């Protein structure tokens, strides 16, 4: 023990005490399992975003397929010996081969654009929102200049 200015100074230091370690262990126990909860939260969000992206790609596939079938139906209807109804039937056949169970409707008609006779085929189908089921319809139109008619 040391004395200075009428006071006694002690050189005793706490080198090891169990109280602070017990507090540390008690707070560590509260974090147990938090990595699992964080992983599940992130994994669920990644799965939801992935499924939404797949559904968007599927909806774009349906739209592009309908556009292609409408164009092919219009080209078929524009042939010299074909009618717009033939083009609509061709578009429905192609769409059902490509899309399977999605119900497709088509309408063919003759139009005149700037004095030029044009075969037009409009194809419509449901917009797939959840799997193959959807709400609302998407309609696309294909046009082709008719052969031998002006």
C-alpha positions as CSV (number, residue, x, y, z in Angstrom):
1,X,0.0,0.0,0.0
2,X,1.3,3.4,-0.9
3,X,0.6,6.7,0.8
4,X,0.5,10.0,-0.9
5,X,-0.9,13.3,0.5
6,X,-2.5,11.6,3.4
7,X,-4.3,9.0,1.2
8,X,-3.6,5.4,0.8
9,X,-3.3,4.1,-2.7
10,X,-4.0,0.5,-3.6
11,X,-2.3,-1.3,-6.4
12,X,-4.9,-4.0,-6.5
13,X,-6.5,-4.5,-9.9
14,X,-9.2,-6.7,-11.0
15,X,-7.5,-9.3,-13.2
16,X,-10.4,-11.7,-13.6
17,X,-13.9,-11.4,-12.5
18,X,-16.8,-13.6,-13.5
19,X,-19.5,-10.9,-13.4
20,X,-18.6,-9.2,-16.8
21,X,-18.2,-12.6,-18.5
22,X,-21.6,-13.7,-17.3
23,X,-23.2,-10.6,-18.7
24,X,-21.4,-11.1,-22.0
25,X,-22.6,-14.7,-22.1
26,X,-26.2,-13.7,-21.3
27,X,-26.3,-11.2,-24.2
28,X,-24.7,-13.7,-26.6
29,X,-27.5,-16.2,-25.9
30,X,-30.0,-13.7,-27.2
31,X,-28.4,-13.7,-30.7
32,X,-28.4,-17.4,-31.0
33,X,-30.4,-18.4,-34.2
34,X,-30.4,-15.0,-35.7
35,X,-28.4,-16.1,-38.7
36,X,-31.1,-18.6,-39.5
37,X,-33.8,-16.0,-39.3
38,X,-31.8,-13.6,-41.5
39,X,-31.1,-16.4,-44.0
40,X,-34.8,-17.3,-44.2
41,X,-35.8,-13.7,-44.7
42,X,-33.3,-13.2,-47.5
43,X,-34.1,-16.6,-49.1
44,X,-37.8,-15.9,-49.2
45,X,-37.3,-12.6,-50.8
46,X,-34.9,-14.1,-53.4
47,X,-37.4,-16.8,-54.2
48,X,-40.3,-14.3,-54.6
49,X,-38.2,-12.1,-56.9
50,X,-37.1,-15.1,-58.9
51,X,-40.6,-16.4,-59.4
52,X,-41.8,-12.9,-60.4
53,X,-39.0,-12.7,-62.9
54,X,-39.9,-16.1,-64.4
55,X,-43.6,-15.0,-64.6
56,X,-42.6,-11.8,-66.4
57,X,-40.5,-13.8,-68.9
58,X,-43.4,-16.2,-69.5
59,X,-45.8,-13.2,-70.1
60,X,-43.4,-11.7,-72.6
61,X,-43.1,-15.1,-74.3
62,X,-46.8,-15.3,-74.7
63,X,-46.9,-11.8,-76.2
64,X,-44.1,-12.5,-78.6
65,X,-45.7,-15.8,-79.7
66,X,-49.0,-14.0,-80.3
67,X,-47.3,-11.3,-82.4
68,X,-45.5,-14.0,-84.4
69,X,-48.7,-16.0,-85.1
70,X,-50.6,-12.8,-86.0
71,X,-48.0,-11.9,-88.5
72,X,-47.9,-15.4,-90.0
73,X,-51.7,-15.4,-90.1
74,X,-51.7,-12.1,-92.0
75,X,-49.2,-13.3,-94.4
76,X,-51.2,-16.4,-95.0
77,X,-54.4,-14.3,-95.5
78,X,-52.6,-12.0,-97.9
79,X,-52.0,-14.8,-100.4
80,X,-54.0,-14.5,-103.7
81,X,-56.2,-17.5,-103.1
82,X,-56.8,-17.0,-99.3
83,X,-59.3,-15.1,-97.3
84,X,-58.9,-13.2,-93.9
85,X,-60.8,-16.1,-92.2
86,X,-58.1,-18.5,-93.5
87,X,-55.4,-16.2,-91.9
88,X,-57.3,-16.2,-88.6
89,X,-57.6,-20.0,-88.6
90,X,-53.9,-20.3,-89.4
91,X,-53.0,-17.9,-86.5
92,X,-55.1,-19.9,-84.1
93,X,-53.6,-23.1,-85.2
94,X,-50.0,-21.8,-84.8
95,X,-50.8,-20.2,-81.4
96,X,-52.3,-23.4,-80.0
97,X,-49.3,-25.4,-81.2
98,X,-47.0,-23.0,-79.5
99,X,-48.8,-22.1,-76.3
100,X,-50.7,-25.3,-75.5
101,X,-53.5,-24.8,-73.1
102,X,-54.0,-21.0,-73.3
103,X,-57.2,-20.1,-75.1
104,X,-56.6,-18.0,-78.2
105,X,-59.0,-16.0,-80.3
106,X,-58.3,-14.5,-83.8
107,X,-60.1,-12.2,-86.2
108,X,-59.2,-11.6,-89.8
109,X,-60.3,-8.7,-91.9
110,X,-59.3,-6.7,-95.0
111,X,-58.2,-3.1,-94.6
112,X,-57.1,-0.3,-96.8
113,X,-54.1,1.8,-95.7
114,X,-53.2,4.7,-98.0
115,X,-55.1,3.1,-100.8
116,X,-53.2,-0.3,-100.4
117,X,-55.2,-3.4,-99.7
118,X,-53.9,-5.1,-96.5
119,X,-54.8,-8.3,-94.7
120,X,-55.0,-7.9,-91.0
121,X,-55.2,-10.6,-88.3
122,X,-55.8,-9.7,-84.6
123,X,-54.9,-12.4,-82.1
124,X,-55.9,-12.2,-78.4
125,X,-55.2,-14.4,-75.4
126,X,-55.3,-14.0,-71.6
127,X,-52.3,-12.4,-70.0
128,X,-50.7,-15.1,-67.7
129,X,-50.3,-13.6,-64.2
130,X,-50.0,-16.7,-62.1
131,X,-48.7,-19.7,-64.1
132,X,-51.0,-20.1,-67.1
133,X,-53.9,-18.3,-65.5
134,X,-54.4,-14.7,-66.0
135,X,-56.6,-11.6,-65.8
136,X,-57.4,-9.4,-68.8
137,X,-56.4,-10.1,-72.4
138,X,-53.6,-9.1,-74.6
139,X,-54.3,-8.4,-78.3
140,X,-51.8,-8.0,-81.1
141,X,-52.3,-7.3,-84.8
142,X,-50.3,-8.5,-87.8
143,X,-50.7,-6.9,-91.2
144,X,-49.5,-7.9,-94.7
145,X,-50.0,-6.4,-98.2
146,X,-52.3,-8.6,-100.2
147,X,-51.0,-10.2,-103.4
148,X,-52.4,-8.9,-106.7
149,X,-54.8,-6.4,-105.0
150,X,-54.0,-2.7,-104.7
